[in-house]
Amino acid sequence: MNKTRLARLGDTIIASVKEVVGRGKVKKGEVVYCVVVRARMPRARSDGSEVRFDDNAAVIINKQGEPIGTRIMGPVCHELRRRKMVKVLSLAEHVA
């Protein structure tokens, strides 16, 4: 949403759904808002450490910033707390 084609951890993006699993709340081809929860690109933290994940992942959210799904698989970054995405953090199985 910052007019660049680059997204980092915690950024909100607009995306198109490429594939769906089963009968869910979103359909293929639908344009949705997402928040990036995992990224392969390293991110430096304020304590000097660096965080990097094995894959890129995003969670679909509505206009108010609440997740549409009820489960989040895999770890998410704790930088979402500063972005006021507490509901996403509470649904995640592991916060890194």
C-alpha positions as CSV (number, residue, x, y, z in Angstrom):
1,M,0.0,0.0,0.0
2,N,3.1,2.3,-0.2
3,K,3.1,2.5,-4.0
4,T,6.2,0.2,-4.4
5,R,6.3,-3.4,-5.4
6,L,8.3,-4.3,-2.3
7,A,6.7,-5.6,0.9
8,R,8.4,-6.3,4.2
9,L,7.2,-7.9,7.5
10,G,4.0,-6.3,8.8
11,D,3.2,-4.4,5.6
12,T,-0.4,-4.4,4.3
13,I,-0.7,-5.3,0.6
14,I,-3.4,-5.7,-2.0
15,A,-3.3,-9.1,-3.7
16,S,-5.2,-11.4,-6.0
17,V,-6.2,-14.9,-4.9
18,K,-4.4,-17.4,-7.2
19,E,-5.6,-20.7,-5.7
20,V,-8.0,-21.8,-3.0
21,V,-8.3,-25.0,-1.0
22,G,-11.8,-26.3,-0.5
23,R,-14.8,-24.1,0.0
24,G,-13.6,-21.1,1.8
25,K,-14.7,-17.5,2.4
26,V,-12.7,-16.2,-0.6
27,K,-12.9,-17.2,-4.3
28,K,-10.2,-17.5,-6.9
29,G,-9.5,-14.2,-8.7
30,E,-10.8,-12.1,-5.8
31,V,-8.9,-9.0,-4.9
32,V,-8.1,-9.0,-1.1
33,Y,-6.2,-7.1,1.5
34,C,-3.3,-9.0,3.2
35,V,-0.7,-8.5,5.9
36,V,2.8,-10.0,5.4
37,V,3.6,-12.3,8.3
38,R,6.6,-14.2,7.0
39,A,9.3,-13.1,4.5
40,R,12.5,-14.6,3.2
41,M,14.2,-11.2,3.1
42,P,16.2,-10.7,6.4
43,R,14.9,-7.9,8.7
44,A,17.1,-6.3,11.3
45,R,15.6,-5.9,14.7
46,S,16.3,-3.1,17.2
47,D,18.3,-5.4,19.5
48,G,20.8,-6.2,16.7
49,S,19.4,-9.6,15.8
50,E,18.1,-10.5,12.4
51,V,15.0,-12.5,11.5
52,R,14.5,-14.5,8.3
53,F,11.9,-17.1,7.4
54,D,12.0,-20.1,5.0
55,D,9.0,-18.8,2.9
56,N,6.8,-15.8,2.2
57,A,3.4,-15.8,3.7
58,A,0.5,-13.4,4.2
59,V,-2.8,-13.4,6.1
60,I,-6.0,-12.2,4.4
61,I,-7.6,-9.4,6.4
62,N,-10.7,-7.2,6.0
63,K,-10.9,-3.4,5.8
64,Q,-10.8,-3.1,9.6
65,G,-7.6,-5.2,9.8
66,E,-9.1,-8.3,11.3
67,P,-8.2,-11.7,9.8
68,I,-10.9,-13.4,7.7
69,G,-9.7,-17.0,8.5
70,T,-9.8,-18.7,11.9
71,R,-6.4,-20.5,11.8
72,I,-2.9,-19.4,11.0
73,M,-0.4,-22.1,10.2
74,G,3.3,-21.6,10.9
75,P,5.2,-18.9,12.8
76,V,4.5,-15.2,12.4
77,C,6.8,-12.2,13.3
78,H,6.2,-10.3,16.5
79,E,6.6,-7.0,14.6
80,L,2.9,-7.2,14.0
81,R,2.3,-6.1,17.5
82,R,3.5,-2.6,16.6
83,R,1.1,-2.6,13.6
84,K,-1.9,-3.3,15.9
85,M,-2.5,-6.8,14.4
86,V,-3.0,-8.4,17.8
87,K,-5.8,-10.6,16.5
88,V,-3.4,-12.2,14.0
89,L,-0.9,-12.8,16.7
90,S,-3.4,-14.5,18.9
91,L,-4.5,-16.9,16.1
92,A,-0.9,-17.9,15.3
93,E,0.5,-21.1,16.6
94,H,4.0,-19.6,17.1
95,V,5.3,-16.0,17.3
96,A,8.9,-15.6,16.3
